[in-house]
Amino acid sequence: PITVDTPGGTAASLANFVVLIPPTNDQFAIAQLISGNNGSVSGANTDATKESGEPNHAGSAGGRSVWYRWIAPASGAWVFNTRGSAVDTLMAVYTGNAVNALTLVASNDDSGAETASCVAFNAVSGQEYRIAVDSVGASSGTLVLNWSFLGNAPVICDFTPAEGGIFSTVTIKGFNFENVTAVQFNGVNSPSFVTDSSQ
């Protein structure tokens, strides 16, 4: 509650003022350091904010972003995703030293399982990357960020539709799809498939 004292007495508010405590990695300048060839970190974007000059991640306004800082331990293909998050996430990977002067490397909204985001990109060893995780409609809740080194291994980020009958056409989105030798559904080979591109 808020009180105001005067010589004539004291007034107290009927409602309480709520003190918001943002996560420690709310700001670009204090991004959480992550490291290693693979890993997973969890946190939340409750009371997180969007900074002045901060870009719209994955083309969406968002509003509750948190930041991570990662230095690539090796050159090659890497994948980051937000599987396990409780909110509909947005994700973007950047290079740059200021929140208003970033170069986009990769971004995604809902390319992973359900409302998770998934990006894959070729990183350069020793390069620092900034990863922003935000939420659609500025929703708040638990966030999970996972990452791993791909090398030349394929990764599936998404497929549509989620269900269908036999002989349904399914579009698979991912990374490292060069020279595909088989596509399987629950271990059963698809009788045919077409590769449109490597991603």
Backbone as numpy.savetxt, mean C-alpha at the origin, in Angstrom:
# Nx Ny Nz CAx CAy CAz Cx Cy Cz
-12.94 17.48 29.10 -13.77 18.69 29.10 -12.90 19.95 29.10
-13.46 21.04 28.59 -12.77 22.33 28.57 -13.42 23.24 29.61
-12.57 23.92 30.39 -13.10 24.87 31.37 -12.52 26.24 31.12
-13.30 27.24 31.43 -12.86 28.64 31.34 -13.13 29.30 32.69
-12.08 29.87 33.25 -12.21 30.54 34.55 -12.25 32.06 34.38
-13.14 32.71 35.08 -13.22 34.17 35.13 -13.47 34.57 36.58
-13.35 35.87 36.89 -13.67 36.30 38.27 -15.11 35.96 38.64
-15.96 35.81 37.63 -17.36 35.51 37.92 -17.66 34.04 38.10
-16.67 33.17 37.87 -16.92 31.75 38.04 -16.21 30.92 36.97
-16.61 29.68 36.87 -16.00 28.73 35.94 -17.07 28.11 35.06
-16.76 28.05 33.77 -17.66 27.37 32.83 -16.98 26.10 32.36
-17.76 25.03 32.21 -17.24 23.74 31.73 -18.05 23.29 30.51
-17.34 22.76 29.53 -18.03 22.29 28.33 -18.81 21.01 28.63
-19.93 20.86 27.91 -20.71 19.63 28.05 -20.04 18.47 27.33
-19.38 18.80 26.20 -18.69 17.75 25.43 -17.21 17.75 25.77
-16.56 16.64 25.48 -15.13 16.52 25.69 -14.37 16.86 24.41
-13.22 17.51 24.57 -12.30 17.71 23.47 -11.46 16.44 23.34
-11.38 15.87 22.12 -10.65 14.62 21.90 -9.27 14.94 21.34
-8.24 14.47 22.00 -6.87 14.67 21.55 -6.51 13.55 20.58
-6.19 13.91 19.33 -5.83 12.93 18.31 -4.33 12.65 18.39
-3.98 11.38 18.38 -2.58 10.98 18.44 -2.26 10.19 17.17
-1.63 10.84 16.19 -1.35 10.16 14.93 -0.26 9.10 15.10
-0.18 8.14 14.18 0.89 7.14 14.24 2.26 7.80 14.07
3.30 7.15 14.53 4.64 7.73 14.50 5.15 7.94 13.08
4.63 7.20 12.11 5.07 7.36 10.71 4.03 8.11 9.87
3.31 9.02 10.52 2.29 9.81 9.84 2.90 10.76 8.81
4.07 11.30 9.10 4.69 12.31 8.24 5.80 11.70 7.38
5.96 12.24 6.18 7.00 11.79 5.24 8.39 11.86 5.88
8.65 12.93 6.63 9.98 13.16 7.21 10.33 12.16 8.30
9.35 11.51 8.89 9.62 10.52 9.94 9.08 9.15 9.54
9.28 8.81 8.27 8.83 7.52 7.76 9.48 6.38 8.53
8.73 5.29 8.70 9.24 4.12 9.40 10.20 3.35 8.50
11.39 3.05 9.01 12.39 2.31 8.25 12.06 0.83 8.25
12.02 0.22 7.06 11.86 -1.22 6.92 13.06 -1.73 6.15
13.40 -3.01 6.33 14.58 -3.54 5.66 14.45 -5.04 5.45
15.36 -5.56 4.63 15.41 -7.00 4.41 14.87 -7.40 3.06
15.20 -8.65 2.68 14.73 -9.19 1.40 13.24 -9.52 1.42
12.69 -9.74 2.59 11.25 -9.94 2.72 10.87 -9.62 4.15
9.61 -9.29 4.34 9.15 -8.96 5.67 7.71 -8.49 5.68
7.25 -8.16 6.86 5.88 -7.69 7.05 5.85 -6.81 8.30
5.19 -5.67 8.19 5.00 -4.80 9.35 3.52 -4.45 9.44
3.07 -4.24 10.65 1.67 -3.85 10.84 1.60 -2.58 11.67
0.52 -1.89 11.53 0.30 -0.65 12.25 -1.14 -0.21 12.02
-1.36 1.08 12.11 -2.71 1.61 11.89 -2.60 3.04 11.37
-3.64 3.48 10.68 -3.66 4.86 10.20 -4.71 5.69 10.94
-5.13 5.20 12.09 -6.08 5.96 12.91 -5.45 7.30 13.31
-6.15 8.37 13.04 -5.71 9.74 13.31 -4.55 10.20 12.43
-4.20 9.41 11.41 -3.17 9.86 10.46 -3.74 10.98 9.60
-2.84 11.76 8.99 -3.27 12.91 8.20 -2.58 12.91 6.84
-3.03 13.79 5.98 -2.38 14.00 4.69 -1.68 15.35 4.75
-0.40 15.37 4.36 0.40 16.59 4.45 0.12 17.54 3.30
0.42 18.80 3.52 0.35 19.80 2.46 1.37 19.44 1.39
0.93 19.40 0.14 1.81 19.06 -0.98 1.93 17.58 -1.25
1.34 16.76 -0.42 1.42 15.30 -0.60 0.58 14.89 -1.82
1.12 14.02 -2.68 0.36 13.61 -3.86 -0.82 12.70 -3.51
-1.75 12.59 -4.45 -2.83 11.61 -4.33 -2.26 10.25 -4.72
-2.26 9.32 -3.81 -1.67 8.02 -4.05 -2.64 7.15 -4.87
-2.13 6.54 -5.92 -2.92 5.70 -6.82 -4.12 6.46 -7.38
-3.97 7.79 -7.53 -5.01 8.61 -8.14 -6.20 8.90 -7.25
-6.10 8.61 -5.96 -7.23 8.83 -5.05 -6.83 9.82 -3.96
-7.77 10.63 -3.52 -7.49 11.66 -2.51 -7.07 11.06 -1.18
-7.59 9.88 -0.83 -7.24 9.26 0.45 -7.45 10.21 1.60
-6.43 10.34 2.46 -6.54 11.30 3.55 -5.94 10.85 4.86
-5.53 9.56 4.94 -4.94 9.05 6.19 -3.68 8.22 5.87
-2.70 8.86 5.27 -1.50 8.15 4.82 -0.49 7.96 5.94
0.25 6.85 5.83 1.43 6.61 6.65 2.58 6.29 5.69
3.82 6.49 6.15 4.98 6.40 5.28 6.00 5.39 5.79
6.65 4.72 4.81 7.73 3.79 5.09 8.94 4.16 4.23
10.12 3.87 4.75 11.37 4.15 4.05 12.12 2.84 3.89
12.51 2.52 2.64 13.15 1.24 2.34 14.31 1.46 1.38
15.48 0.93 1.72 16.65 0.99 0.85 16.83 -0.39 0.23
16.74 -0.46 -1.09 16.79 -1.75 -1.78 18.11 -2.46 -1.50
18.07 -3.68 -0.94 19.31 -4.40 -0.67 19.91 -5.06 -1.91
19.12 -5.14 -2.99 19.60 -5.75 -4.23 18.79 -5.23 -5.40
19.41 -5.19 -6.55 18.68 -4.80 -7.77 17.84 -5.97 -8.24
16.70 -5.66 -8.83 15.82 -6.70 -9.35 14.37 -6.39 -9.05
13.52 -7.36 -9.29 12.08 -7.19 -9.13 11.66 -7.44 -7.68
10.88 -6.51 -7.15 10.37 -6.59 -5.77 8.86 -6.41 -5.80
8.17 -7.02 -4.85 6.72 -6.85 -4.74 6.38 -6.38 -3.33
5.47 -5.41 -3.26 4.92 -4.91 -2.00 3.40 -5.04 -2.06
2.78 -5.48 -0.97 1.32 -5.55 -0.95 0.81 -5.26 0.46
-0.50 -5.03 0.53 -1.12 -4.68 1.81 -2.11 -5.76 2.26
-1.88 -7.00 1.84 -2.76 -8.09 2.27 -2.75 -8.21 3.79
-3.93 -8.37 4.35 -4.08 -8.45 5.79 -4.55 -7.15 6.42
-4.62 -6.08 5.63 -5.10 -4.79 6.15 -6.61 -4.83 6.36
-7.07 -4.09 7.34 -8.50 -4.06 7.66 -9.25 -2.99 6.89
-8.54 -2.15 6.13 -9.18 -1.08 5.37 -8.86 -1.23 3.89
-9.63 -0.56 3.06 -9.42 -0.54 1.61 -8.23 0.38 1.34
-7.10 -0.20 0.98 -5.86 0.56 0.91 -5.56 1.15 -0.46
-4.73 2.18 -0.42 -4.07 2.77 -1.58 -2.58 2.66 -1.30
-1.77 2.44 -2.33 -0.34 2.34 -2.10 0.41 2.96 -3.26
1.53 3.62 -2.93 2.39 4.20 -3.96 3.83 4.15 -3.49
4.73 3.95 -4.45 6.17 3.91 -4.18 6.81 5.07 -4.92
7.68 5.80 -4.23 8.30 7.00 -4.80 9.80 7.01 -4.54
10.49 7.85 -5.30 11.83 8.30 -4.94 11.73 9.81 -4.73
12.65 10.36 -3.94 12.64 11.80 -3.68 12.84 12.08 -2.21
13.23 13.32 -1.91 13.56 13.70 -0.54 12.58 14.65 0.11
11.51 15.02 -0.60 10.52 15.93 -0.03 9.13 15.48 -0.48
8.16 15.63 0.40 6.81 15.13 0.12 6.17 15.82 -1.09
6.62 17.04 -1.40 6.05 17.78 -2.52 6.94 17.72 -3.76
7.95 16.84 -3.75 8.86 16.72 -4.90 9.24 15.26 -5.10
8.24 14.43 -5.31 8.45 12.99 -5.43 8.31 12.53 -6.87
9.03 11.46 -7.20 8.91 10.82 -8.51 8.23 9.46 -8.30
7.10 9.26 -8.97 6.35 8.03 -8.81 7.07 6.86 -9.48
7.18 5.76 -8.74 7.76 4.52 -9.28 6.65 3.53 -9.63
5.70 3.35 -8.72 4.58 2.43 -8.95 3.46 2.78 -7.98
2.21 2.49 -8.37 1.09 2.73 -7.47 -0.04 1.77 -7.80
-0.94 1.60 -6.83 -2.04 0.66 -7.04 -3.17 0.89 -6.05
-4.36 0.59 -6.50 -5.55 0.55 -5.66 -6.33 -0.71 -6.03
-6.43 -1.64 -5.09 -7.23 -2.86 -5.27 -6.74 -3.79 -6.36
-5.44 -3.94 -6.51 -4.95 -4.93 -7.46 -4.60 -6.22 -6.75
-4.67 -6.21 -5.43 -4.40 -7.42 -4.68 -5.69 -8.10 -4.29
-5.58 -9.05 -3.38 -6.75 -9.80 -2.93 -7.74 -8.85 -2.27
-9.01 -8.93 -2.70 -10.08 -8.10 -2.16 -9.73 -6.62 -2.27
-9.60 -5.92 -1.14 -9.31 -4.49 -1.20 -7.84 -4.18 -0.92
-6.99 -5.19 -1.00 -5.56 -4.97 -0.80 -4.95 -4.35 -2.06
-3.80 -3.72 -1.88 -3.05 -3.14 -3.00 -1.78 -3.96 -3.21
-1.30 -3.97 -4.46 -0.11 -4.75 -4.78 0.66 -4.03 -5.88
1.95 -3.79 -5.65 2.81 -3.21 -6.68 4.06 -4.06 -6.81
4.58 -4.14 -8.02 5.85 -4.80 -8.28 6.66 -3.89 -9.19
7.95 -3.78 -8.92 8.78 -2.87 -9.70 10.23 -3.33 -9.62
11.03 -2.86 -10.55 12.46 -3.15 -10.56 13.18 -2.10 -9.74
13.75 -2.51 -8.62 14.47 -1.61 -7.73 15.96 -1.62 -8.06
16.64 -0.56 -7.67 18.08 -0.43 -7.86 18.76 -0.55 -6.50
19.74 -1.42 -6.40 20.44 -1.64 -5.13 20.98 -0.32 -4.57
20.71 -0.08 -3.28 21.18 1.12 -2.61 20.28 2.32 -2.75
19.29 2.26 -3.64 18.35 3.37 -3.83 17.33 3.38 -2.69
17.04 4.57 -2.16 16.01 4.69 -1.14 14.65 4.93 -1.79
13.67 4.20 -1.34 12.30 4.34 -1.82 11.40 4.70 -0.65
10.41 5.54 -0.93 9.40 5.91 0.06 8.09 5.25 -0.33
7.49 4.54 0.60 6.23 3.84 0.34 5.13 4.48 1.16
4.10 4.95 0.49 2.94 5.53 1.17 1.80 4.52 1.14
1.18 4.31 2.30 -0.02 3.49 2.38 -1.13 4.39 2.92
-2.18 4.51 2.14 -3.31 5.38 2.49 -4.58 4.54 2.43
-5.73 5.16 2.59 -6.98 4.42 2.56 -8.04 5.17 1.75
-8.87 4.42 1.09 -9.96 4.98 0.29 -10.96 5.66 1.22
-11.34 6.88 0.88 -12.33 7.59 1.68 -11.84 7.97 3.06
-10.52 7.99 3.26 -9.93 8.36 4.55 -10.43 7.46 5.68
-10.74 6.20 5.36 -11.14 5.25 6.41 -9.93 4.92 7.26
-10.16 4.42 8.47 -9.04 4.14 9.37 -9.16 2.74 9.95
-8.00 2.18 10.27 -7.95 0.84 10.84 -6.55 0.26 10.74
-6.46 -1.03 10.93 -5.18 -1.73 10.90 -4.64 -1.82 9.48
-3.34 -1.57 9.32 -2.66 -1.68 8.03 -1.55 -2.72 8.14
-1.34 -3.44 7.05 -0.23 -4.40 6.96 0.51 -4.13 5.66
1.84 -4.08 5.74 2.67 -3.92 4.55 3.61 -5.12 4.47
3.54 -5.85 3.35 4.38 -7.02 3.12 5.28 -6.76 1.92
6.50 -7.32 1.92 7.37 -7.16 0.76 8.26 -8.40 0.61
8.69 -8.63 -0.63 9.60 -9.75 -0.89 10.32 -9.53 -2.21
11.45 -10.20 -2.33 12.27 -10.15 -3.53 11.75 -11.19 -4.51
11.52 -10.78 -5.75 10.98 -11.68 -6.76 12.06 -12.37 -7.58
13.14 -11.65 -7.85 14.09 -12.19 -8.83 13.36 -12.33 -10.15
13.34 -13.53 -10.70 12.62 -13.79 -11.94 11.34 -14.57 -11.72
10.97 -14.82 -10.47 9.78 -15.61 -10.19 8.51 -14.81 -10.49
7.48 -15.46 -11.02 6.23 -14.73 -11.27 5.48 -14.46 -9.96
4.66 -13.42 -9.98 3.80 -13.12 -8.84 2.43 -12.74 -9.37
1.38 -13.24 -8.73 0.00 -12.89 -9.10 -0.48 -11.84 -8.13
-0.89 -10.69 -8.66 -1.43 -9.62 -7.82 -2.96 -9.67 -7.78
-3.57 -10.09 -8.88 -5.03 -10.02 -8.96 -5.53 -10.90 -10.09
-6.78 -11.31 -10.01 -7.43 -11.98 -11.13 -8.92 -11.65 -11.10
-9.52 -11.59 -12.28 -10.96 -11.32 -12.41 -11.55 -12.21 -13.50
-12.78 -12.66 -13.34 -13.65 -12.50 -12.17 -13.20 -13.41 -11.03
-13.82 -13.22 -9.87 -13.46 -14.02 -8.70 -14.06 -15.41 -8.74
-15.08 -15.60 -9.57 -15.73 -16.91 -9.67 -16.33 -17.07 -11.05
-16.62 -18.30 -11.41 -17.21 -18.56 -12.72 -17.29 -20.05 -12.98
-17.94 -20.40 -14.06 -18.11 -21.79 -14.43 -16.92 -22.32 -15.20
-16.99 -23.57 -15.55 -15.96 -24.18 -16.37 -15.90 -23.45 -17.71
-14.69 -23.27 -18.24 -14.42 -22.56 -19.48 -14.60 -21.05 -19.36
-14.67 -20.53 -18.12 -14.71 -19.09 -17.94 -13.38 -18.48 -18.39
-13.44 -17.25 -18.91 -12.23 -16.51 -19.22 -11.81 -15.72 -17.99
-10.58 -15.91 -17.55 -10.07 -15.27 -16.34 -8.85 -14.43 -16.73
-8.84 -13.18 -16.31 -7.70 -12.30 -16.56 -6.85 -12.23 -15.30
-5.56 -12.54 -15.45 -4.63 -12.57 -14.33 -3.66 -11.39 -14.48
-3.50 -10.61 -13.42 -2.56 -9.50 -13.42 -1.43 -9.81 -12.45
-0.21 -9.52 -12.88 0.92 -9.80 -12.01 2.21 -9.29 -12.60
3.28 -10.00 -12.33 4.61 -9.55 -12.71 5.47 -10.75 -13.08
6.44 -10.54 -13.96 7.33 -11.60 -14.43 6.58 -12.73 -15.11
5.76 -12.39 -16.07 4.99 -13.39 -16.82 5.64 -13.74 -18.16
6.95 -13.54 -18.28 7.62 -13.92 -19.52 7.70 -15.45 -19.60
7.51 -15.99 -20.80 7.70 -17.42 -21.06 6.86 -18.30 -20.13
5.57 -17.99 -20.03 4.67 -18.79 -19.19 4.55 -20.20 -19.78
4.75 -21.21 -18.94 4.65 -22.60 -19.41 3.37 -23.28 -18.97
2.71 -22.77 -17.94 1.46 -23.38 -17.49 0.67 -22.40 -16.63
-0.65 -22.51 -16.70 -1.57 -21.80 -15.82 -2.48 -22.87 -15.23
-2.56 -22.89 -13.89 -3.32 -23.95 -13.23 -4.39 -23.37 -12.32
-5.49 -24.09 -12.21 -6.57 -23.79 -11.28 -6.64 -24.95 -10.29
-6.25 -24.68 -9.05 -6.21 -25.70 -8.01 -5.41 -26.93 -8.46
-4.30 -26.68 -9.15 -3.42 -27.76 -9.58 -3.77 -28.41 -10.91
-4.87 -27.96 -11.52 -5.30 -28.53 -12.80 -4.93 -27.56 -13.91
-4.21 -28.04 -14.92 -3.77 -27.19 -16.02 -4.94 -26.62 -16.80
-4.84 -25.33 -17.11 -5.80 -24.72 -18.02 -5.51 -25.24 -19.43
-6.56 -25.60 -20.21 -6.30 -26.13 -21.55 -5.70 -25.10 -22.49
-5.88 -23.82 -22.20 -5.28 -22.78 -23.05 -5.11 -21.50 -22.25
-4.14 -20.71 -22.66 -3.93 -19.39 -22.06 -3.18 -18.51 -23.05
-3.35 -17.20 -22.89 -2.71 -16.22 -23.76 -2.00 -15.22 -22.87
-0.73 -14.94 -23.16 0.02 -13.94 -22.40 0.04 -12.64 -23.21
-0.59 -11.59 -22.64 -0.67 -10.30 -23.32 0.61 -9.48 -23.15
1.24 -9.58 -21.97 2.46 -8.83 -21.70 3.15 -9.49 -20.53
4.34 -9.01 -20.20 5.10 -9.57 -19.08 4.53 -9.17 -17.74
3.64 -8.13 -17.71 3.06 -7.69 -16.45 1.55 -7.82 -16.48
